[in-house]
Amino acid sequence: MVAITSGATAPEPVNWTRIGVAGLMALAVLYAAFLLYMQAQPLFGAILLALGIGIAVVYTTGASPAWRFIYPGVAAVLIFIAFPVIYTIYLGFTNYSSFNLLTQERAVEVLMSSRTVDKTTERKFALVAEDGGYRIFFPDDGLISDPVALDGSPVTAALAPAASAPAETVPARDAVKLRGALQAVELTTPDGVTLRNSGLRAFAQVTSEYERLGDDQLRRVSDGALLTADQATGFFVTEAGERVPPGFRVPIGFDNFQRIFQNEGIRAPMLSIFLWTVTFAAISVALVFAVGVTLAVILQWPHLKGKAVYRVLLILPYAVPSFISILVFRGLFNQNFGEINLILEVIFGIRPDWFTDGTLARVMLVIVNVWLGYPYMMLLAMGFLQAVPEDHKKAAALEGASAVRVFFTITLPQILPPFVPLLISAFAFNFNNIVLILRMTRGGPDIPGTAIPAGETDILGSFTYRVAFMDTGTQFGMAGAITFLIFIVVAVIAYTNFVAMRRAANRKRYGT
């Protein structure tokens, strides 16, 4: 007798250990999100909140078991790749810079914290230690305060005439250590004058420089000028048009992109840098491929003796960290003391200006980049060459073809298809090879007459870095806009790489 069973699968048993661990992780992430929110970081708090909710849903419910394995990878991609890209693109539509660094609310707080000190009311003071606190004594006026704790918390104390001068006061070096706590003390004289700390050894009348009238308006106390928040520029401005720093971040739409394409001081150097970036990447890839394949062919020559020694020596540049090799080459190309110029002077009587001449600096970068990149291509070529059938080479040789013709008609066409995706990847890498540029030339020599810092050896990546963090830059919004444009170019290159790989796979599959 055959038992009839239902087609439904049995429910997955509850794994309380997994649920408990996932629950604890979710709670930890949620607590971290709460702390970030309390530290005025709502964006990062929201990211952690979403992460915690995802952990709770995927690992504590009946979600697909596959998601338990792919969720960490998906979360890592979203947090470490997608979010930085999206946030950088967002910055490209703002005026974020060293002049507009704060939020509007924080800019208001900074302005409201500005104080004006009436120097005519300054009074020297001394600290008198007491059990559990201090008294502030003014010897010129004979006034002494009520006991204060000086623990950093805001405190208000009254001043009264002292019966006698204190016998002992706190030494000046110890009083200086309490400067931060003294800033929070407010003293009131018998006639109602309020005094605040105005220096290392003085109290005075201190008044706020600005008075808040609303979210978008302030009044300057000294002259009564009305300040209004300008949402177009990210500054508080007076009725006369005077900008009052600090500025604050505001969305400015496509203004950064318009500056890139319309401002001649930005468009011209950026176009030059873009052309040099493409040229640098293309020449580097072509020379690295040529040198790597040539060396691989030489090492595959059956009559060559000592192949192992040569192979080790040629791979050494790949074994040394690139930033160390770059620093070595920077010393070798030194215009005054470098070994390369010393040799050229002895042989040809010349001392090239490698770092001050734009053309020579670019040649130098290509030379160094070929040195750093050829071992990788050589190793790949050595593997691909072994996959070429020897029968094809022998048949061509029997027909009277020379070794050079055999290579270009038989060998190269067979190793080139698997090389194409790798060459495209190498092009994309060199397109953003800012380590070489920044360590070798720092983008110099500078291009004269530009609105933003730019150099003749800058590529788009190093140019963006200089705009954001170096020289007179720190224009994060502009750097974000340039990064967005670079992202589009790199995305096109990546898509091209994908298409090339797919076509190569199809040709291999169908033999076409």
VEXKOLBA-206302 format. One record per residue (C-alpha): residue in three letters; x, y, z. Coordinates in steps of 0.001 Angstrom, whole numbers, plus 524288, in hexadecimal, padded with zeros to 5 digits. Layout:
REM VEXKOLBA-206302
ALAXYZ
...
***
This chain:
REM VEXKOLBA-206302
MET800008000080000
VAL805C880CDA7FBC2
ALA804288187D804BA
ILE7FF6B824D47FE53
THR8071F830AA802B3
SER8049183EEC80070
GLY80D418469D7F71F
ALA80F6C8512580151
THR81CA98516E807F2
ALA81E01850F68168A
PRO8200785E0481D24
GLU82DE98618B820BF
PRO8308E85F1582F29
VAL8326C86B1B8377D
ASN840C486DEC83A24
TRP8404F8757C846C3
THR84F098773984740
ARG84F3087DEA83A04
ILE843838864983D8D
GLY849BF88A2D84A80
VAL856C688E0784460
ALA84FF5895738396E
GLY8474D89C5084347
LEU852FB8A0AD84B5A
MET859EC8A59F83F1A
ALA84DBB8ACFE83AFC
LEU84C768B33284866
ALA85AD38B74984839
VAL859418BD6E83ACB
LEU84CC68C46683EEC
TYR8537C8C9AC84B11
ALA85ECC8CE96842BC
ALA854D58D50C839AB
PHE84EA38DBC484569
LEU85BE48E0CC849F3
LEU85ED28E63083C68
TYR851AD8ED0783C40
MET8547F8F31C84986
GLN861AE8F7C48443D
ALA85A988FF5C83978
GLN85DCB8F54D82EF9
PRO850308F17482A5A
LEU8549E8EC9581CFE
PHE85E3B8E29F82249
GLY8548D8DF3082CEB
ALA84A4E8DC4082280
ILE853EC8D36F81B50
LEU856B78CB968278D
LEU8482A8CB1D82A8B
ALA845778C53781D35
LEU850A58BB9881F5D
GLY84B168B77A82C8E
ILE83D7D8B5AC826FA
GLY843298AD8281BF2
ILE84A5B8A4B882591
ALA83E0E8A2EC82D9E
VAL835A289FB0821BB
VAL83F32896A181ACA
TYR8446188EDF8265E
THR838E288E5482FCD
THR82D7B88BDC82695
GLY82A56881A281C66
ALA83143888C68117C
SER837AE881428066D
PRO843B5879EF80B6E
ALA84B7487F2B7FFE2
TRP84A0388CFB80517
ARG850FE8891381198
PHE85D43887198098B
ILE85C39892357FFC5
TYR8573D89CB780917
PRO864D18A00B80EB2
GLY86A2E8A1EA800EE
VAL85E898A9F27FC88
ALA85F478B25B808D1
ALA86DEA8B478806EA
VAL86BE68B8A47F8BF
LEU8611F8C2297FC7D
ILE868938C818807F2
PHE876798C895802AE
ILE874178CA857F411
ALA866758CF597F103
PHE8652E8D8E57FC53
PRO872628DFCE7FA30
VAL86F538E12A7EBB8
ILE861AF8E6817EE2B
TYR8666E8EFA67F8F3
THR871858F4B27F073
ILE868148F7447E55B
TYR85F3A8FE687EEF5
LEU86A979071A7F32E
GLY86C7890AD77E4ED
PHE85F53911D07E58B
THR86302919CC7F1AC
ASN86C5C924EC7F4E2
TYR873BB91C8D7FEC3
SER881569226A80075
SER88A9D927E480A96
PHE8827D9346780A5C
ASN8757A92D3680B41
LEU878DA9223C8146C
LEU86E209229A81EB6
THR85F9E920A581F07
GLN8575B92CE88202D
GLU853C692A0582E4C
ARG861FF927E9831DD
ALA865DA9348782AF8
VAL85BB993BBC83323
GLU8615E935A083F7A
VAL86F0393A1883BC8
LEU86A56947FF83939
MET8627694858845C8
SER86E59943C284D67
SER8761594F97848AC
ARG878B9958C9853EF
THR87D0B966F1854DD
VAL885CE96A7A86050
ASP88552978228661B
LYS893B097A64868FE
THR890999860C871BF
THR889E997D2787B77
GLU894AC972E487CA1
ARG8983096F6A88A9E
LYS8A382966DD88F02
PHE89FDC95B578978C
ALA8A5CF950CA89FF6
LEU8A0C9943968A42F
VAL89F68940068B269
ALA89E949318E8B565
GLU8945092CE78BF23
ASP88F6791FB58C360
GLY8875891A9A8B824
GLY88939926388AF2A
TYR88F0E933868AC5B
ARG88C49941E48AE67
ILE88F9994C3B8A434
PHE89610958368AA25
PHE897B3965938A3BD
PRO8A2CD96C888AB03
ASP8A0B5979E58A4AB
ASP8925697A778A89C
GLY89320972838B510
LEU8883B9699F8B054
ILE8876C95AF58B245
SER87DBC951268ACDF
ASP8759D946B68B324
PRO87BCC939148B2B7
VAL87B63932C68A51B
ALA87EA1924C78A12C
LEU8860A927938945C
ASP8827691A4588EBB
GLY87ED991F6F88150
SER8703C920C6883B8
PRO869DF92E438820C
VAL8694A9357288EE6
THR8650B942F789376
ALA86AC39490189FA6
ALA8696E956008A681
LEU8749C95F068AA2F
ALA875529659B8B763
PRO87F5B96E0C8BE69
ALA889EA965E08C4B4
ALA88C39967908D339
SER89AD0966798D0A4
ALA8A40E9627F8C5F0
PRO8A63F953B48C53E
ALA8B2D194F338CB73
GLU8B5C89459D8C06E
THR8B158944838B252
VAL8B293939C78A827
PRO8BF5193AD78A051
ALA8BDB99402D8929B
ARG8C2469337D88C19
ASP8B77E92C118932C
ALA8AD49936738902E
VAL8B04793558881AF
LYS8AC88926F088231
LEU89EE492B0B88689
ARG89CF59344487AF4
GLY892BD92B8B874B6
ALA88A8D92AF988117
LEU88BD99399A8833E
GLN8859693BF0875E5
ALA878D19367D87B5E
VAL878A393F9E8874C
GLU8700B94BC38877C
LEU8724D9559C89272
THR8692B9606F896B0
THR86E7F96C9A89D7F
PRO8670C9738A8A86F
ASP862B097DFB89EAB
GLY85D34973B389547
VAL86828972F788B3A
THR86A51965758855F
LEU878679611788395
ARG87DF2955B187BE0
ASN88B949505C87A0C
SER892669581986F4C
GLY8A0649536887058
LEU8AA0594B9A87826
ARG8A9D39552288380
ALA89DFF95E0588164
PHE88F3695EEC881FA
ALA8876C9691D87A69
GLN87A3596C8B874F5
VAL877DB96338869B2
THR86C46964E2860BB
SER8674295CB785570
GLU86B20962158484E
TYR85E7195D91841F2
GLU8503995C9E845E6
ARG847789522483FF0
LEU83AB3956FC83A46
GLY8366594A7783397
ASP83B1E93E8682C63
ASP8403D946AE820FA
GLN84314953EA82739
LEU84D2595963830B6
ARG8500A9671983572
ARG85DD396C04837F5
VAL85DA3972BE8451D
SER868C997C2E84255
ASP8626598351836F9
GLY854BD97D8683636
ALA85728977A8828B9
LEU84D1796D7D824A2
LEU852AF9609381FBA
THR84A68957AA8172F
ALA84D9D949B681336
ASP84FEF9494D8047F
GLN84C0C93BB27FFF0
ALA8525693E137F2B4
THR86028940877F7CD
GLY85FE9939F580521
PHE8638E9462C80CE2
PHE85D1B94FC081601
VAL85D5B95CC580ED9
THR85AAE96A9F81344
GLU851959741480C4B
ALA85DB2979CD805D0
GLY8614E96C688002D
GLU86C6D9697F809BF
ARG86E9995AE680BDC
VAL870CF956ED819EE
PRO8784894A3181BE9
PRO8774D93F1981EF9
GLY86F4B93A5281371
PHE8664292EA481340
ARG862F3923F080996
VAL85797925D880050
PRO8532591EE57F3E1
ILE857499267E7E7CF
GLY8522F91D857DD20
PHE85AD391C987D114
ASP8632A928837D44B
ASN86F869206F7D637
PHE86D7E919A07C938
GLN86AD6926AA7C299
ARG877B292BE07C813
ILE87EDB920247C2B1
PHE8799C921DC7B4E0
GLN87814930B97B443
ASN88378936487BC1B
GLU88F56937057B327
GLY898799365B7BEF2
ILE892A8929117C243
ARG88E57923997B525
ALA89B4E925817AE17
PRO8A42291EC97B832
MET89A1D9141B7BA8C
LEU89946911237ABF4
SER8A817910B67AB4A
ILE8A879907D57B729
PHE89E0C8FEF37B15E
LEU8A58A8FD747A4A1
TRP8B2288FABF7AC04
THR8AB188F0CE7B49C
VAL8A63E8E93F7A8D0
THR8B3878EA517A231
PHE8BAD38E6327AE6A
ALA8B2118DA5F7B089
ALA8B27E8D6377A22E
ILE8C14A8D7CD7A095
SER8C3E88D10B7AD85
VAL8BB678C5637AA00
ALA8C1358C45379C53
LEU8CF568C4F17A0FE
VAL8CCFF8BC047ACA0
PHE8C6898B2197A3AC
ALA8D1708B30A799A2
VAL8DC658B1E47A39C
GLY8D5B08A70F7AB38
VAL8D2AC89EB779F3B
THR8E0468A0DD7997C
LEU8E6EA89C767A602
ALA8DDB7890D67A71A
VAL8E10C88C9C79935
ILE8EF9188DD879C21
LEU8EE28885C17A88C
GLN8E6BC87B507A0CA
TRP8F1FE879EA7971B
PRO8F6BF86BDC7986C
HIS9051086F3A79616
LEU905AC8796B7A0F0
LYS90E08875177AC75
GLY90BCA879827BA75
LYS8FD3C87BD37B89E
ALA8FA7987A737C724
VAL90429885297CAA7
TYR8FEE288E667C065
ARG8F0F388B7B7C46E
VAL8F3B488ECA7D29E
LEU8FADA89B577CF22
LEU8EFFB89FDB7C612
ILE8E56189D2A7D01F
LEU8EC548A4AF7DAF8
PRO8E5CE8B1D77D7B5
TYR8D8BD8AB257DA08
ALA8DD1A8A64F7E75D
VAL8E1148B3C47EC6C
PRO8D5C58BC5B7F133
SER8D2AC8C6A17E70F
PHE8D3988D2587F01F
ILE8E17B8CE577F3CB
SER8E55B8CCE77E587
ILE8DF6C8DA347E28F
LEU8E76A8E0AD7ED3E
VAL8F3B88DA017E812
PHE8F1088DF0E7DA6C
ARG8EE478EC967DFCC
GLY8FC108EC867E518
LEU901C88E6F27D885
PHE8FB6A8F1BC7D06C
ASN8FFD38FC8D7D994
GLN90429907AF7D0D0
ASN9103F90B107D8CC
PHE914D68FEB17DF7E
GLY90D848F39B7D8DC
GLU915538E8917D2CC
ILE90DF08E98F7C5E9
ASN911ED8F7C67C3C9
LEU91FDC8F4E57C821
ILE920F18EA2A7BDDD
LEU91AAE8F2897B344
GLU923E28FDB37B666
VAL92FD58F4FF7B559
ILE92B8F8EEAC7A887
PHE9240D8F97A7A18E
GLY92701905A37A98F
ILE918969085E7ACCB
ARG910C4909C57B95E
PRO9023A908937B61F
ASP8F8BB9101A7BEBA
TRP8F03B9046F7C1D2
PHE8E79190B167CBE0
THR8E697918EC7C683
ASP8E4799161A7B807
GLY8D6B29112D7B575
THR8DA2B908677A9E1
LEU8E5DB9022F7B0AC
ALA8DDD0900297BD07
ARG8D3A28F8BE7B52C
VAL8DE258F0707AEA3
MET8E3C78ED777BC09
LEU8D6808E9027C111
VAL8D4948DFE17B57D
ILE8E21E8D9EB7B78B
VAL8DF858D76F7C5F0
ASN8D1F98D2147C33F
VAL8D73A8C87E7B923
TRP8E1628C3DE7C2F6
LEU8D6C18C17E7CD19
GLY8CD388BAD47C3D6
TYR8D4CB8B2207BA87
PRO8D6EA8A68E7C401
TYR8C8408A4617C4F9
MET8C6A88A4187B634
MET8D2A089B757B4E7
LEU8CD1D891507BE47
LEU8C01C891287B71C
ALA8C6A3890247A9E8
MET8CF1D884C07AE7A
GLY8C2CD87D507B1ED
PHE8BB99880C37A558
LEU8C74F87D4779CCC
GLN8C77786F8C7A23C
ALA8B97C86DBF79D78
VAL8BD398708378F46
PRO8BE7E8637B787E2
GLU8CC54860CF7834D
ASP8C70585A2A776FF
HIS8C2438673B771D6
LYS8CFB586D547738A
LYS8D696861CD76D3B
ALA8CD50861D9761A2
ALA8CFC98704575F59
ALA8DE8B86E3976089
LEU8DE018634975684
GLU8D76286CB974D3D
GLY8E3398759E74E8B
ALA8DDB787F8F75836
SER8E7998869B760B3
ALA8E6C8886BA76F84
VAL8E1A48949C76F6D
ARG8D719891597658F
VAL8D3508853076D34
PHE8D18088D767794F
PHE8C90C897CE772C7
THR8C0EE88E7C76A85
ILE8BFC58828E77364
THR8C344885857817B
LEU8BE338935578397
PRO8B0808910777DCB
GLN8AEC588579786F3
ILE8B33788C1479387
LEU8ACF289939790C4
PRO89E838957879360
PRO8A0BF891687A198
PHE8A94189D7D7A345
VAL89EB88A71579EF6
PRO896D68A76A7ABC8
LEU8A3828A8547B37A
LEU8A8548B3857AB15
ILE89B878BAB67AD0F
SER89CB28B8A17BBBF
ALA8AAB78BD957BB56
PHE8A60F8C9987B3F1
ALA89BC18CC4A7BE5A
PHE8A5F28CA8F7C90B
ASN8AF8D8D3FE7C2C7
PHE8A4688DD617C035
ASN8A3CC8DF2A7CF07
ASN8B1E98DC427D2B2
ILE8B3078E7AF7DC25
VAL8BD2D8E0F87E4CB
LEU8C77D8E2167DA27
ILE8C4208F0477D731
LEU8C38C8F5137E534
ARG8CFBE8EDD47E9A6
MET8D7C58F11A7DDA0
THR8D46D8FEF27D933
ARG8C8F09033D7E1D6
GLY8C28F907827D519
GLY8CCFC9118C7D1DD
PRO8D18B9199A7CB21
ASP8C5B6922557CD36
ILE8BDCF927827C1CD
PRO8BDEA9367F7C27D
GLY8B19493E9F7C1FC
THR8A7FB9349B7C768
ALA89C919378C7D06D
ILE89F2492B4A7D876
PRO8ABFA924027DB10
ALA8AFEF91BBA7CF57
GLY8BCC5916087CA77
GLU8C1E59110B7BD7E
THR8C3C89033E7C2B6
ASP8B6DD902DC7C9E9
ILE8AD4D8F8587C600
LEU89EF08F9D37C94D
GLY8A04A8F2767D629
SER8ABE18FA587DB34
PHE8A5C1906D77D612
THR8998C903F77DE02
TYR8A1B8900F17EA03
ARG8A8E890DEB7E8C7
VAL89C2B9153E7E746
ALA896A190EBD7F36F
PHE8A23290E267FCBC
MET8AE6D915037F7BE
ASP8B3E79222F7F412
THR8A96A92CC17F4BA
GLY89EBB922E67F20D
THR8961891C747FC46
GLN88AB491E517F2EA
PHE883AD911C17F643
GLY8778F914CA7EE49
MET87F8D9176F7E20E
ALA8877790B107E4A4
GLY87AAE903837E5EE
ALA87619908957D8BE
ILE882E9904BC7D247
THR882428F76A7D8E8
PHE874A68F57F7D350
LEU879DB8F7F47C5A8
ILE885308EE907C81A
PHE87B7F8E47A7CD07
ILE874098E55D7C03E
VAL8807D8E3517B859
VAL884D38D7CA7C0AF
ALA8771E8D1F17BFE9
VAL877EC8D2757B11D
ILE885368CBC47B1A0
ALA87FE28C15D7BACC
TYR874508BEF57B1DB
THR87D978BDD57A652
ASN8858D8B3F37ADFF
PHE879458AC1E7B0D6
VAL875228AC1C7A296
ALA882DB8A81979E3E
MET8832289CDA7A7F3
ARG875AE898477A3BC
ARG87955898A579550
ALA885FB8915C7980F
ALA87E5A886FE79F6F
ASN874B2885B079433
ARG87F9D8845578A3B
LYS885F6879D579267
ARG87905872C979458
TYR874B5872D078627
GLY88228872BB77FE7
THR87FED87F597784A
***
